[in-house]
C-alpha cells in the first residue's frame, strides 16, 4: 500500500511513556510523530503544529481524553484534526462513547501493531482527501488563489488567534489599476491572463506559514500576513508594487504608467477587544482608496503613514 504524504503530522497524547514509545514505533513510517504527556501540553502542541491526526488516550491523570477532545472540537484552529481514541476500555458502550464524542475511530489496548497502522493509514488518507476537496471548494477557478469565502473564514480565525496572543496581524488589499480600460482595449482573454500573472506575483510574496493570498472579486486581491508589524507591512506593500510593475504587462491607456500597476491598501494591528475583522478590512479599503486618489501605483498604510510611490 502507498504510504501517506510525508507532510502528515501525527500527535500522540498519552501520560504513559511506554505507550508513547510503542505507538511511535508503530506509526513513525506514516508521518511526522509528535507527542505530549498531558492533555494541556497536547492542546498547546496541537495548536502550534496543527496535526492531521491525534492519537488520544482516554484515561489520563488530570485532564482526561474526553476533556481534551472537547476542547479540540471547540477550537477553530483544531477542528480539522481527526481524533482516534486509544483506551483500555473495549466494551461496546466505551466505543460508542468515544464515537459520540466526535472521534473518527477507536483503538483498544493492548495495542495490535497491524490494526493501529491500518487505522492510522486509513484516516490519514481520508484527511488528505478531505483537504483536497476543501482546496477545490476554497479555490478561485481563474487564478488558483483562495476565494473570498475561504479568506473571510481564515481572517476571522487568525484575528481571534492574534487577539488571544496579542500579535500584530497584517491585511493587504490590492486593486489592479485601470483594469476596465485594459479589458476594453485587449479583451477579456488577455484580461484573465493579466489577473493570473498578478496572482502568481502574490503567491511569490506569501510563502511563510499562515500567509495566504486570495482573489476578493474582479480585479481585487487580498493577502493575509500573520505576525506582521506595520513597518514590515509597509515594506511588503512597497515590494509588491515593484513586483507587479516588474511584470511588464503593457497597458498604454493607464493613468499611472504604460504598464500594469496596482494600488495597495495596508492595515496592521494587534487586535483588541472591540476590534473586528470587518473593521480591519474597512481600514485597508480606505487606505486603498487613498492610494488611488493619490495617483495609483503606490501602497498606503491605514494609520496614515504612506510607504511611498513605486515609480514606473
Helices and strands as residue ranges (DSSP letters): E 9-13, H 17-27, G 28-30, E 32-36, H 39-49, E 53-57, H 65-74, E 82-87, H 92-100, E 105-108, H 113-137, H 148-165, E 168-176, H 179-186, H 188-204, E 212-217, E 220-225, H 230-245, E 262-270, H 277-293, E 298-301, E 308-309
